[in-house]
Amino acid sequence: MLNAWQKIVGPTPDSKNEAENEIIWNNKFVTIAGKSVFYRSWYEAGVKYIKDLTTEDGNLMTLYVFQHTFGIKTHFLQYLGLLNAIPA
C-alpha cells in the first residue's frame, strides 16, 4: 500500500522536464493559500499538466492564448493565481 501511495504522491521533481510533466490538480506542490486546487472545467477542457500551460518555446501562456487554446473563459486573477502557485 505504501508503494501505491508513493506513486500517487510522488517525489519532488528534480528536473524541468519532470516538473513540466507534473499534474496540476490536487498536487501538493501546486497550492493556493496552502491548499491544492482543482478546476473541473479546466480539467475537462484538457488542462492536466504544467506543460499544458506553456507555449512551444517553454514560456507560460498569456491569459489570451490560454483562453483561445482551451476555449475557457476565466478571470485573469484565477489564471494568474494558478500560474503563481506553480513552484519556480
HELIX and SHEET records of a PDB file:
HELIX    1   1 LEU A    2  VAL A    9  1                                   8    
HELIX    2   2 LYS A   16  GLU A   20  1                                   5    
HELIX    3   3 ARG A   40  GLU A   44  1                                   5    
HELIX    4   4 ILE A   50  LEU A   53  5                                   4    
HELIX    5   5 LEU A   63  PHE A   70  1                                   8    
HELIX    6   6 PHE A   76  ALA A   85  1                                  10    
SHEET    1   A 2 THR A  31  ILE A  32  0                                        
SHEET    2   A 2 LYS A  35  SER A  36 -1                                        
END                                                                             
